Amino acid sequence: MTNAIPRLIIAGTHSGVGKTIVSIGIMAALRDRGLRVQPFKAGPDYIDPTYHALAAGRAAHNLDAWMIPRERIPALFAHAARNADVAIIEGVMGLYDGFDYENERGSTAELARLLAAPVVMIVDARAMARSAAAVALGYREFATDAPWAGFIVNRVGSEEHGRGVARAIEQATGLPVFGWLPRADQLHAPERHLGLTPTAEPGPWSDLIALAAALVERHINLDALLKAARKAPAFSTPALELPTAPPIGQRKPILAVARDRAFSFIYPANLELLQAAGAEIAFFSPLCDADLPREASGVILSGGFPEMYAAELAANRSMLAGLRQAHARGLPIYAECGGLMYLTESIIDHEGRSHKMVGLLPGHSRLGERLTLGYRLAEAVADSWLLKQGERVRGHEFHYSHWEAGTASLPPAFRLLPTRRGQPERREGARIGSLWASYVHLHFWSNPHLALRFAAACRGSGFEQKETVSTGQN
């Protein structure tokens, strides 16, 4: 299959240069012109894609070349963008930042090469004039064989400042500057301890996106950007091999997926895989609903910010009881990060207040000051409804809480293997009956058997369904 989808990567010199604001401005402005825009986010991020989805009117997908086998990335891209007019991919951190200091693994630069996607780099011109050209030239020369398209200058103080910086960058690099955006306090998206505030929560999201789009339309040469996107070369991709659903007539298991202000961290690709494997997705709110969806035969408690809504979660006693009953009936329950916190006996918030939770996991989850962050290589220590002993999956951790429990006697969910020299091996999470809980967020395309087994467990058929997809390399 040949892929000729117009595409651009919006990269940055470092985190905080305004990649998300510029990206959503471009997405919304192109959408306003009547184009079908497919958004993507490089790396393991749940929050930025929520802004992309609002701006583009389509679900945003993550492309992470460390969690997902590299050879699968082009197929995933082509599948998600199959009926789009243009794809806009927001990078992660700085252009060359990824898993290692020594190479491009997991970086935006690696993704640009895998997708032959032209790179548009954002340079933050605050407190800089001609020096911005030295920064741009350094990035340009660090990897001259990268698929460069040009630059956008952000946060300029005046038209004169913007013109001067743009001229200096073009003279130094020989690449075009597509425009510049002014400093605008109104363009600041609200943040909290894990980054931007998710758009699942109340906020001025529509106004923010409309302003970003208006500024992009006014100050950025969108026609030139589109021309650069359409110059991206065609490349061959194999068809994406989705799991084989059960035969027609076999009961579709209903998989209850938590999604509300407190729980919103889940990859759309994971849900698509589960649906392809035969599951029917039914969203529910642990905050507002009295019980799980009717006839639910499995549960996903995704990550999010349960600590911000702990009092409301504790007050919904019927939902707490419903989850305890679901576990007693043997329904497979899969919990990641915030979902794990919700399943402990209580959440202890930033003010030290304790809020009673489901109680299926012993101990308490407590908010702290130390961020746990990084990619994880996880190995199953025993056979279960989700993984077989010795199988490996890739994921990431990103949390300020920790689980206070005497978990030494509990069967762990994973053994986390060292990914760097000198890093210790450690146990992670827990398995209690049909409950699987861990702080590690998994991308199911690291091992598509996860979706097959989850759907099979919901049907009560164990591992009987034939597995038809390759796990790739771990």
C-alpha positions, 0 to 999 in steps of 0.5 A, spaced: 500 500 500 502 506 498 501 512 502 501 519 500 498 523 505 500 530 506 503 531 513 507 535 517 511 534 524 510 540 528 517 540 533 520 544 538 527 546 540 525 544 547 518 543 552 515 549 553 516 553 546 508 552 544 508 546 540 501 544 542 498 551 541 501 552 535 499 545 533 492 546 535 492 553 531 494 550 525 489 544 525 483 548 527 485 553 521 486 548 516 479 545 518 476 552 518 478 551 510 474 545 510 480 540 510 479 533 514 485 534 519 488 528 522 492 529 528 497 525 532 502 526 538 509 523 538 510 520 545 506 517 551 501 523 552 494 523 554 492 530 555 495 534 548 491 529 544 485 532 547 486 539 545 488 536 538 481 532 538 477 538 539 481 542 534 481 537 528 474 534 530 477 527 530 480 523 535 488 524 535 492 518 535 499 517 539 505 515 535 511 512 539 517 508 536 519 506 543 513 503 546 510 500 539 515 496 534 518 501 529 516 497 523 508 498 525 508 506 526 507 507 518 501 502 518 498 505 524 499 512 521 496 510 515 490 507 518 488 513 522 489 518 517 486 513 511 481 518 509 484 525 511 486 531 507 492 532 511 496 530 518 499 534 523 503 531 528 505 534 534 512 532 537 515 531 544 519 535 548 525 537 543 526 534 536 532 530 538 529 528 545 527 521 546 529 514 550 537 515 549 542 521 550 546 517 545 541 516 539 534 518 536 530 512 539 523 514 541 524 522 539 520 526 534 526 526 529 526 518 529 518 519 527 520 524 522 524 519 518 519 513 519 514 517 516 518 521 511 514 527 514 517 534 513 519 538 520 517 545 522 520 547 528 518 552 533 523 557 535 521 561 542 524 568 540 522 571 547 529 574 550 532 573 543 534 577 537 539 574 532 541 569 537 535 565 535 538 564 528 544 560 532 539 556 535 535 554 529 542 553 525 544 548 531 538 544 530 538 544 522 546 542 522 545 537 528 541 532 523 542 535 516 539 529 513 532 530 517 526 531 512 526 539 514 521 544 511 522 550 515 521 554 522 515 558 525 517 563 530 513 564 537 512 569 542 515 575 538 514 582 541 512 586 535 512 585 528 519 588 527 522 583 532 518 577 528 521 580 521 528 581 524 528 574 527 525 570 521 530 574 516 536 572 520 533 564 521 532 564 513 539 567 512 543 562 517 539 556 515 537 557 508 530 554 510 523 558 510 520 561 516 512 560 515 511 566 520 511 568 527 506 568 532 505 574 538 506 573 545 499 573 547 497 571 555 490 569 552 493 563 549 496 560 555 492 553 557 491 552 564 496 547 567 497 542 573 502 537 576 502 533 570 501 538 565 496 541 561 489 540 564 485 535 560 479 538 556 474 532 559 474 538 565 470 544 564 475 550 561 475 555 556 477 550 550 473 553 545 475 560 546 482 558 546 482 554 540 478 559 536 484 564 538 489 560 536 486 558 529 485 566 528 492 568 530 495 562 525 490 564 520 493 572 521 500 570 522 502 564 519 503 562 511 498 556 511 498 556 503 506 555 504 505 550 510 500 546 506 505 546 500 510 543 504 506 538 507 504 536 500 511 535 498 512 529 503 514 523 499 509 517 498 512 511 502 509 504 502 506 501 508 503 494 509 496 494 511 494 494 518 493 487 521 487 488 526 485 482 530 480 477 528 473 478 531 469 472 533 464 469 528 458 473 527 452 470 532 457 469 538 455 474 543 459 481 544 462 482 551 460 489 553 467 492 556 465 498 561 470 503 560 471 509 565 471 516 562 469 522 565 473 528 568 477 524 573 478 518 568 480 520 561 487 517 560 486 512 555 489 511 548 484 511 542 488 505 539 487 501 545 479 501 544 480 500 537 483 494 538 479 491 543 473 493 538 476 489 533 477 483 537 470 483 538 468 487 544 463 492 545 465 499 548 460 502 553 463 508 557 461 510 564 462 515 569 465 513 576 463 520 578 456 520 576 453 513 574 450 509 580 453 503 577 457 499 571 453 499 564 448 493 564 451 487 562 458 489 563 463 483 562 469 487 563 472 493 566 477 498 564 479 503 569 484 508 566 488 513 568 487 521 570 486 525 576 482 521 581 486 525 586 482 532 584 475 529 585 477 524 590 471 527 595 466 526 589 468 519 588 468 517 595 461 520 595 458 515 590 458 509 594 453 505 589 459 505 584 464 503 589 459 497 591 458 495 584 465 495 582 466 490 589 461 486 586 464 486 579 470 483 582 466 478 586 463 475 580 470 474 577 469 480 571 476 482 569 478 488 571 484 492 568 486 498 572 492 503 570 495 508 574 489 513 577 485 506 576 489 503 581 489 509 586 481 508 585 481 501 587 485 502 593 482 503 600 483 510 600 486 516 596 490 521 601 490 528 597 495 534 597 492 536 603 493 530 607 485 528 607 483 521 606 477 519 601 475 512 602 475 508 595 473 501 592 478 497 597 479 492 592 487 493 593 490 493 600 493 500 603 492 507 600 495 511 595 498 518 597 500 524 593 507 526 593 512 531 591 516 526 587 514 525 579 515 518 577 516 518 570 519 514 564 518 508 559 518 501 562 519 494 559 514 489 563 515 482 563 509 477 566 511 473 572 505 468 571 500 466 566 493 470 567 487 472 563 491 478 560 499 475 559 502 469 559 509 468 563 515 471 560 511 475 555 514 482 555 510 489 553 512 496 553 509 502 557 510 508 561 509 511 568 507 518 569 505 520 576 506 523 583 502 518 587 505 512 590 501 506 593 502 505 600 501 497 602 504 491 604 504 488 597 510 483 598 505 478 599 500 480 593 502 477 586 505 482 582 502 484 575 509 485 572 516 485 573 519 491 571 526 490 567 532 495 567 532 499 561 538 502 562 545 500 565 545 500 573 537 500 573 534 495 578 529 490 577 523 491 581 516 488 582 510 492 580 502 492 581 498 486 583 494 481 581 488 479 585 483 474 582 480 477 576 483 484 578 490 487 574 492 493 577 499 497 575 502 504 575 504 502 568 500 505 562 500 500 556 499 501 549 496 495 546 500 495 539 506 493 543 503 487 544 496 486 540 494 479 544 492 484 550 486 486 546 484 479 544 485 476 551 481 481 554 475 480 549 476 473 550 476 473 558 470 478 558 466 472 554 469 467 559 473 463 554 480 464 556 485 463 551 481 459 546 480 464 541 486 463 535 491 469 536 492 472 529 497 478 530 504 478 531 507 481 538 513 484 534 519 485 537 520 487 545 
